[in-house]
């Protein structure tokens, strides 16, 4: 059994946590917070698509 390394999941989670913390604690523009949310969700979805496409080739 081959162990898949999820490279993008920690990056996406860090961006998501950073967006949540900055939204609650600082007075940063909503545009910056929205970009961080979009970036984190995009990275997490990208990882799901990569894992799904790799699993199709393995079977």
Residue frames as qw, qx, qy, qz and C-alpha x, y, z in Angstrom:
[[0.000, 0.890, 0.456, 0.000, 0.00, 0.00, 0.00],
 [0.436, 0.326, 0.003, 0.839, 1.38, 3.38, -1.02],
 [0.230, -0.671, -0.441, 0.550, 1.12, 6.29, 1.40],
 [0.284, 0.729, 0.313, 0.538, -0.13, 9.45, -0.28],
 [0.355, -0.297, -0.266, 0.846, 1.40, 12.68, 0.94],
 [0.089, 0.865, 0.473, 0.141, -1.10, 15.50, 1.04],
 [0.482, 0.073, -0.051, 0.872, 1.03, 18.54, 0.33],
 [0.048, -0.437, -0.215, -0.872, -1.67, 21.16, 0.02],
 [0.523, -0.632, -0.556, -0.131, -3.88, 20.32, 2.99],
 [0.522, -0.486, -0.320, 0.624, -1.63, 21.92, 5.66],
 [0.191, 0.036, 0.169, 0.966, -1.26, 25.05, 3.53],
 [0.289, -0.485, -0.527, -0.635, -5.02, 25.32, 3.06],
 [0.570, -0.618, -0.527, 0.126, -5.71, 24.77, 6.74],
 [0.448, -0.300, -0.171, 0.825, -3.13, 27.40, 7.75],
 [0.001, -0.211, -0.299, -0.931, -4.72, 29.94, 5.39],
 [0.442, -0.565, -0.576, -0.392, -8.18, 29.13, 6.74],
 [0.582, -0.558, -0.433, 0.403, -7.09, 29.46, 10.39],
 [0.333, -0.118, 0.002, 0.935, -5.25, 32.69, 9.59],
 [0.155, -0.390, -0.423, -0.803, -8.36, 34.13, 7.93],
 [0.538, -0.627, -0.550, -0.122, -10.55, 33.18, 10.89],
 [0.563, -0.459, -0.302, 0.617, -8.12, 34.63, 13.45],
 [0.225, 0.006, 0.132, 0.965, -7.49, 37.84, 11.51],
 [0.250, -0.526, -0.530, -0.616, -11.22, 38.30, 11.01],
 [0.571, -0.673, -0.468, 0.032, -11.83, 38.18, 14.76],
 [0.613, -0.522, -0.163, 0.570, -8.79, 40.03, 16.08],
 [0.336, -0.226, 0.202, 0.892, -7.72, 42.68, 13.59],
 [0.336, 0.731, 0.251, -0.539, -9.16, 45.49, 11.56],
 [0.253, -0.194, 0.699, 0.640, -8.05, 44.20, 8.15],
 [0.452, 0.258, -0.255, -0.815, -10.11, 44.93, 5.07],
 [0.805, 0.152, 0.456, -0.348, -12.86, 42.50, 4.12],
 [0.692, 0.625, -0.312, -0.181, -11.17, 42.11, 0.74],
 [0.146, 0.557, -0.800, 0.172, -8.06, 40.62, 2.36],
 [0.516, -0.109, 0.745, -0.409, -10.12, 38.28, 4.53],
 [0.812, 0.411, 0.170, -0.378, -12.17, 37.21, 1.51],
 [0.536, 0.637, -0.549, -0.075, -9.00, 36.51, -0.47],
 [0.106, -0.408, 0.863, -0.277, -7.66, 34.35, 2.37],
 [0.689, 0.114, 0.574, -0.429, -10.94, 32.42, 2.61],
 [0.773, 0.557, -0.078, -0.292, -11.04, 31.91, -1.15],
 [0.311, 0.636, -0.706, 0.038, -7.40, 30.87, -1.27],
 [0.315, -0.277, 0.851, -0.317, -7.81, 28.31, 1.50],
 [0.761, 0.276, 0.444, -0.384, -10.97, 26.79, 0.02],
 [0.660, 0.656, -0.292, -0.221, -9.36, 26.71, -3.43],
 [0.117, 0.558, -0.814, 0.106, -6.26, 24.95, -2.13],
 [0.496, -0.085, 0.787, -0.356, -8.32, 22.36, -0.25],
 [0.786, 0.453, 0.227, -0.355, -10.51, 21.68, -3.30],
 [0.470, 0.690, -0.533, -0.138, -7.41, 21.41, -5.49],
 [0.144, -0.392, 0.889, -0.185, -6.02, 18.73, -3.18],
 [0.676, 0.171, 0.606, -0.382, -9.30, 16.81, -3.32],
 [0.726, 0.617, -0.077, -0.294, -9.26, 16.89, -7.12],
 [0.261, 0.641, -0.721, -0.011, -5.63, 15.75, -7.25],
 [0.359, -0.212, 0.866, -0.275, -6.29, 12.86, -4.87],
 [0.741, 0.355, 0.408, -0.398, -9.41, 11.84, -6.79],
 [0.645, 0.668, -0.296, -0.224, -7.63, 11.88, -10.16],
 [0.081, 0.548, -0.827, 0.092, -4.69, 9.90, -8.77],
 [0.541, -0.054, 0.764, -0.346, -6.99, 7.26, -7.30],
 [0.789, 0.482, 0.105, -0.365, -8.59, 6.69, -10.71],
 [0.511, 0.652, -0.556, -0.067, -5.22, 5.87, -12.23],
 [0.208, -0.428, 0.840, -0.260, -4.22, 3.53, -9.40],
 [0.711, 0.111, 0.583, -0.376, -7.24, 1.25, -9.76]]
